Amino acid sequence: LVSIGNICRSPIAEAVFRKLVTDEKVEHKWMTDSAAVSDWNVGRSPDSRALSCLRNHGIETAHKARQVTKEDFQTFDYILCMDESNLRDLNRKSNQVKDCKAKIELLGSYDPQKQLIIEDPYYGNEKDFENVYEQCVRCCKAFLEKPH
């Protein structure tokens, strides 16, 4: 799960997906992580508003921001991202990777409410983080329900 800085949207999506697969008792089938397209926040914890939003829903995360690596494209079956800018960057990076097996998609393409883009809440408020959380829940559930 990828966003530009890996401190707001992607750690929320990662934590939501991890909770869903744990609740469904299929966590052994999934390797879940999140990363950034940029190197701005490497090593940082998620934004305090993201952590607070997750805690309000009974979810904890110990994720530290990292940048997408060449190995990610060779290891993961899916790389799901938040917006078109992420998608462009990831497609460009994947073209430089031999044996890229990851299918790169917008997480929002799974949204039953058809909200394709998960907007960055960084400059917003708590409600914006809550919207990201709700979108991630809808998209991750729909993604999990499809045959893989």
LOTI-303415 format. One line per field, with one value per residue: residue in three letters; x, y, z of N, C-alpha, C in turn. Coordinates in Angstrom, 1 decimal, m for minus. Layout:
N
aa	c(ALA,...) $
nxx	c(X,...) $
nyy	c(Y,...) $
nzz	c(Z,...) $
caxx	c(X,...) $
cayy	c(Y,...) $
cazz	c(Z,...) $
cxx	c(X,...) $
cyy	c(Y,...) $
czz	c(Z,...) $
END
This chain:
148
aa	c(LEU,VAL,SER,ILE,GLY,ASN,ILE,CYS,ARG,SER,PRO,ILE,ALA,GLU,ALA,VAL,PHE,ARG,LYS,LEU,VAL,THR,ASP,GLU,LYS,VAL,GLU,HIS,LYS,TRP,MET,THR,ASP,SER,ALA,ALA,VAL,SER,ASP,TRP,ASN,VAL,GLY,ARG,SER,PRO,ASP,SER,ARG,ALA,LEU,SER,CYS,LEU,ARG,ASN,HIS,GLY,ILE,GLU,THR,ALA,HIS,LYS,ALA,ARG,GLN,VAL,THR,LYS,GLU,ASP,PHE,GLN,THR,PHE,ASP,TYR,ILE,LEU,CYS,MET,ASP,GLU,SER,ASN,LEU,ARG,ASP,LEU,ASN,ARG,LYS,SER,ASN,GLN,VAL,LYS,ASP,CYS,LYS,ALA,LYS,ILE,GLU,LEU,LEU,GLY,SER,TYR,ASP,PRO,GLN,LYS,GLN,LEU,ILE,ILE,GLU,ASP,PRO,TYR,TYR,GLY,ASN,GLU,LYS,ASP,PHE,GLU,ASN,VAL,TYR,GLU,GLN,CYS,VAL,ARG,CYS,CYS,LYS,ALA,PHE,LEU,GLU,LYS,PRO,HIS) $
nxx	c(0.9,0.7,1.7,2.5,4.3,4.1,3.1,0.5,m2.0,m1.2,m0.2,m2.5,m4.2,m2.7,m2.8,m5.6,m6.1,m4.5,m5.9,m8.4,m7.7,m6.8,m9.1,m10.7,m9.3,m7.3,m4.8,m2.4,m2.2,m1.5,1.0,1.6,2.3,3.4,4.5,6.5,6.5,8.3,11.3,11.0,10.1,11.3,11.7,10.1,7.4,3.8,1.7,0.4,m2.3,m3.2,m2.6,m4.2,m6.8,m6.8,m6.6,m9.0,m10.7,m9.9,m7.5,m4.1,m0.8,2.6,4.1,6.9,7.9,8.9,10.7,9.6,11.0,13.1,12.9,10.3,8.6,9.2,8.5,5.9,2.5,0.5,0.6,m0.9,m2.1,m2.6,m3.3,m3.3,m0.8,0.9,0.5,1.5,4.2,4.9,4.5,6.4,8.8,8.5,9.0,11.7,12.5,13.6,11.8,9.3,6.6,4.5,1.1,0.1,m2.1,m4.8,m5.9,m8.4,m9.8,m11.2,m13.3,m16.6,m18.2,m17.2,m15.2,m12.5,m10.0,m7.9,m7.7,m4.9,m4.8,m3.1,m2.9,m5.4,m8.1,m9.2,m11.6,m11.0,m9.0,m10.6,m12.3,m10.5,m9.9,m12.4,m12.8,m10.6,m11.3,m13.7,m12.5,m10.5,m11.9,m13.5,m11.4,m10.4,m12.5,m12.6,m11.7,m8.4) $
nyy	c(m1.2,2.1,5.5,9.0,9.9,8.0,8.3,9.0,8.2,5.5,4.0,3.9,2.4,0.1,m0.8,m1.1,m3.2,m5.2,m5.7,m6.5,m9.0,m10.4,m10.5,m12.1,m14.4,m15.0,m14.2,m15.6,m15.9,m13.6,m11.1,m8.1,m4.7,m1.2,1.6,4.4,6.6,8.7,9.8,11.3,11.0,8.8,6.3,7.7,7.7,7.1,10.0,11.8,12.3,10.3,8.0,8.5,8.4,5.7,4.5,5.3,3.5,1.2,0.1,m0.6,0.5,m0.1,0.9,2.2,4.7,3.9,3.7,2.7,m0.3,m1.9,m4.6,m4.8,m4.7,m7.1,m8.9,m8.6,m9.4,m7.5,m4.0,m1.4,1.8,5.3,7.6,9.2,10.3,8.8,6.4,6.9,7.3,4.8,3.1,4.0,3.5,0.7,m0.1,m0.1,m2.3,m5.6,m8.6,m7.8,m8.5,m7.5,m6.3,m3.2,m1.0,1.4,1.7,2.8,1.9,m0.3,0.6,0.4,2.6,4.1,6.1,7.0,8.2,8.4,10.9,13.0,13.6,15.2,18.1,18.6,18.1,16.3,15.1,14.6,12.6,10.6,10.2,9.1,6.7,5.4,5.1,3.4,1.1,0.3,m0.2,m2.1,m4.2,m4.9,m5.5,m7.8,m9.5,m10.2,m12.8,m14.1) $
nzz	c(0.0,m1.0,m0.7,m1.0,1.1,3.2,5.8,6.4,4.6,3.5,5.8,7.3,5.5,5.5,8.2,8.4,6.5,7.6,10.0,9.0,7.6,9.8,11.4,9.7,9.8,7.9,7.9,7.6,4.9,3.7,3.1,4.4,3.9,4.0,2.1,0.9,m2.0,m2.1,m0.4,1.8,4.5,5.7,8.2,10.0,12.4,11.8,11.0,13.8,13.8,12.1,13.6,15.9,14.7,13.9,16.4,17.6,16.3,17.4,16.5,16.3,15.3,14.5,12.6,10.6,8.5,5.2,2.1,m1.2,m2.6,m5.1,m4.7,m3.7,m5.9,m7.0,m5.1,m4.0,m4.8,m5.3,m5.6,m4.2,m4.6,m3.7,m5.3,m8.6,m9.1,m7.5,m8.8,m11.4,m10.7,m9.5,m11.7,m13.4,m11.9,m11.8,m14.4,m14.5,m13.3,m13.4,m13.8,m12.6,m10.7,m9.5,m9.5,m10.2,m8.9,m8.3,m5.0,m4.6,m6.8,m6.1,m4.6,m3.6,m3.5,m5.5,m5.3,m6.6,m6.0,m3.1,m1.1,0.0,3.5,4.9,5.0,6.0,8.3,11.3,10.4,7.7,7.9,9.0,6.8,5.0,6.4,6.3,3.6,3.1,4.5,3.1,0.5,1.0,2.1,m0.2,m2.0,m0.7,m1.0,m3.6,m6.0,m5.8) $
caxx	c(0.0,1.7,1.4,3.8,5.2,3.9,2.8,m1.0,m2.9,m0.8,m0.2,m3.9,m4.6,m2.0,m3.4,m7.0,m6.0,m4.0,m7.0,m9.4,m7.2,m6.7,m10.5,m11.1,m8.4,m6.6,m3.5,m1.3,m2.2,m1.1,2.1,1.1,3.3,3.2,5.7,6.3,7.1,9.4,12.1,10.9,9.7,11.8,12.0,9.2,6.1,2.7,1.2,m0.3,m3.8,m3.5,m2.6,m5.4,m7.9,m6.8,m6.9,m10.5,m11.3,m9.4,m6.4,m2.7,0.3,4.0,4.8,7.8,7.9,10.0,10.5,9.4,12.3,13.0,12.4,8.8,8.0,9.5,8.0,4.4,1.6,m0.2,1.0,m2.1,m1.7,m3.7,m3.8,m2.7,0.6,1.5,0.4,2.5,5.6,5.1,4.6,7.8,9.8,8.4,9.6,13.2,12.7,13.4,10.9,8.3,5.4,3.4,0.1,0.0,m3.5,m5.3,m6.8,m9.8,m10.5,m12.1,m14.3,m18.0,m18.8,m16.6,m14.3,m11.3,m8.8,m7.9,m7.0,m4.0,m5.4,m2.1,m3.2,m6.8,m8.4,m9.6,m12.6,m10.3,m8.4,m11.7,m12.8,m9.5,m10.1,m13.6,m12.5,m9.7,m12.1,m14.5,m11.7,m9.8,m12.9,m13.8,m10.2,m10.3,m13.6,m12.4,m10.8,m7.0) $
cayy	c(0.0,3.1,6.9,9.8,10.0,6.8,8.7,9.2,7.2,4.1,3.3,3.7,1.3,m1.1,m1.2,m1.6,m4.4,m6.2,m6.0,m7.3,m10.3,m11.1,m10.8,m13.1,m15.5,m15.4,m13.4,m16.4,m15.9,m12.2,m10.3,m6.7,m3.6,0.0,2.3,5.7,6.8,9.6,9.4,12.4,10.6,7.5,6.1,8.4,7.1,7.8,11.2,11.6,12.2,9.0,7.1,8.8,7.9,4.2,4.1,5.4,2.3,0.0,m0.4,0.0,0.2,0.3,1.1,3.3,5.0,3.4,4.0,1.5,m0.8,m2.7,m5.9,m4.8,m5.0,m8.5,m9.8,m8.5,m9.6,m6.3,m2.7,m0.6,3.2,6.2,8.6,9.1,10.7,7.6,5.4,7.2,7.1,3.4,2.5,4.4,2.7,m0.7,m0.3,m0.2,m3.5,m6.9,m9.6,m7.1,m9.4,m6.8,m5.7,m1.9,m0.5,2.3,1.1,3.3,1.2,m1.3,1.3,0.2,4.0,4.7,7.2,6.4,8.7,8.6,12.2,13.1,14.4,15.9,19.5,18.7,17.9,14.9,14.5,14.1,11.4,9.7,9.9,8.2,5.5,4.8,4.7,2.3,0.0,m0.1,m0.7,m3.3,m5.3,m5.2,m6.2,m9.1,m10.4,m10.6,m13.9,m13.8) $
cazz	c(0.0,m1.2,m0.8,m1.3,2.3,4.1,7.2,6.5,3.9,3.4,7.1,7.6,4.7,5.9,9.5,8.2,5.8,8.6,10.9,8.2,7.4,11.1,11.8,8.8,10.1,6.7,7.9,7.1,3.4,3.2,3.6,4.3,4.3,3.3,1.8,0.2,m3.3,m1.8,0.8,2.8,5.9,6.0,9.6,10.9,12.7,11.1,11.5,15.0,13.5,11.6,14.8,16.7,14.0,14.0,17.8,17.7,15.7,18.0,15.7,16.6,14.3,14.9,11.3,10.4,7.0,4.3,0.6,m2.0,m3.1,m6.3,m4.3,m3.5,m7.2,m7.3,m4.0,m3.7,m5.9,m5.6,m5.0,m4.3,m4.2,m3.3,m6.3,m9.9,m9.0,m7.0,m9.8,m12.4,m10.1,m9.4,m13.0,m13.9,m11.2,m12.1,m15.7,m14.3,m12.5,m14.1,m13.1,m11.8,m10.7,m8.8,m10.2,m9.6,m9.0,m7.3,m4.0,m4.8,m7.9,m5.4,m3.8,m4.1,m3.7,m6.8,m5.0,m7.1,m5.4,m1.7,m1.0,1.2,4.5,5.7,5.3,6.4,9.8,11.8,9.5,6.5,8.3,9.1,5.5,4.5,7.1,5.8,2.2,3.1,5.0,2.0,m0.6,1.5,2.1,m1.6,m2.5,m0.1,m1.4,m5.0,m6.1,m6.1) $
cxx	c(0.9,1.1,2.7,4.7,5.1,3.8,1.3,m1.8,m2.4,m0.7,m1.6,m4.4,m4.0,m2.6,m4.8,m6.9,m5.5,m5.1,m8.1,m9.0,m7.1,m8.1,m11.1,m10.3,m7.7,m5.2,m2.3,m1.1,m1.6,0.1,1.8,2.1,2.8,4.5,5.4,7.0,8.4,10.2,12.0,10.8,10.3,12.2,11.0,8.0,5.0,2.3,0.3,m1.8,m4.2,m3.6,m3.8,m6.7,m8.0,m7.2,m8.4,m11.3,m10.7,m8.2,m5.1,m1.8,1.6,4.8,5.8,7.9,9.1,9.7,10.4,10.8,12.0,12.5,10.9,8.1,8.2,8.9,6.5,3.6,0.8,0.5,m0.2,m1.7,m2.9,m4.2,m3.0,m1.2,1.4,1.6,1.4,3.9,5.9,5.3,6.0,8.9,9.7,9.0,11.1,13.5,12.5,12.5,9.9,7.1,4.2,2.4,m0.1,m1.4,m3.8,m6.2,m8.2,m10.5,m11.4,m13.2,m15.7,m18.7,m18.2,m15.8,m12.9,m10.0,m9.0,m7.0,m6.1,m4.6,m4.4,m2.4,m4.7,m6.9,m8.8,m10.6,m12.0,m9.6,m9.5,m12.2,m11.8,m9.7,m11.3,m13.4,m11.6,m10.4,m12.9,m13.6,m11.0,m10.7,m13.2,m12.7,m10.1,m11.3,m13.4,m11.5,m9.4,m6.3) $
cyy	c(1.2,4.5,7.7,9.7,8.8,7.2,8.9,8.1,5.8,3.4,3.0,2.4,0.0,m1.7,m1.8,m3.0,m5.5,m6.6,m6.9,m8.8,m11.1,m11.5,m12.0,m14.4,m16.0,m14.7,m14.2,m16.4,m14.6,m11.7,m8.9,m5.7,m2.3,0.7,3.6,5.7,7.7,9.1,10.4,12.0,9.3,7.4,6.8,7.5,7.8,9.1,11.0,11.5,10.9,7.9,7.3,8.2,6.4,3.8,4.2,4.3,1.0,m0.7,0.2,m0.3,0.7,0.6,2.3,3.5,4.5,3.8,2.6,1.1,m1.6,m4.1,m5.9,m5.2,m6.5,m9.5,m9.8,m8.7,m8.4,m5.1,m1.8,0.8,4.1,7.2,8.4,9.4,9.5,6.5,5.6,6.9,5.6,2.7,2.8,3.6,1.2,m1.0,m0.5,m1.5,m4.7,m7.8,m8.9,m8.0,m8.6,m6.2,m4.3,m1.3,0.6,1.6,1.5,2.6,0.1,m0.7,1.1,1.6,4.8,5.9,6.7,6.9,8.8,9.8,12.3,14.0,15.3,17.4,19.7,18.6,16.5,14.3,14.0,12.8,10.3,9.3,8.9,6.8,4.7,4.3,3.4,1.0,m0.6,m0.8,m2.0,m4.4,m5.8,m6.0,m7.6,m10.0,m10.9,m11.9,m13.5,m15.1) $
czz	c(0.0,m1.3,m0.9,m0.1,3.3,5.5,7.4,5.9,3.9,4.7,7.6,6.9,5.1,7.2,9.3,7.5,6.8,9.5,10.2,8.0,8.7,11.5,11.0,9.0,8.8,6.7,7.4,5.5,2.8,3.9,3.4,4.7,3.6,3.1,1.1,m1.1,m3.0,m0.6,1.9,4.2,6.4,7.5,10.6,11.2,11.9,11.8,12.8,14.8,12.9,12.7,15.6,16.0,14.1,15.4,18.1,17.2,16.3,17.3,16.1,15.5,14.8,13.7,11.3,8.9,6.3,2.9,m0.1,m2.6,m4.4,m5.9,m4.1,m4.8,m7.6,m6.3,m3.9,m5.0,m6.3,m4.9,m5.2,m3.8,m4.1,m4.4,m7.6,m9.9,m8.5,m8.1,m10.9,m11.9,m10.0,m10.7,m13.6,m13.2,m11.6,m13.5,m15.6,m13.6,m13.4,m13.2,m12.2,m11.9,m10.1,m9.8,m9.5,m9.9,m8.0,m6.3,m4.2,m6.0,m7.4,m4.7,m4.3,m4.2,m4.8,m6.5,m5.4,m6.4,m3.9,m1.4,0.2,2.2,5.3,6.0,5.7,7.9,10.1,10.9,8.2,6.7,8.4,7.8,4.8,5.1,6.5,4.4,2.2,3.6,3.8,0.9,m0.2,1.6,0.7,m2.2,m2.0,m0.6,m2.8,m5.0,m6.4,m6.6) $
END
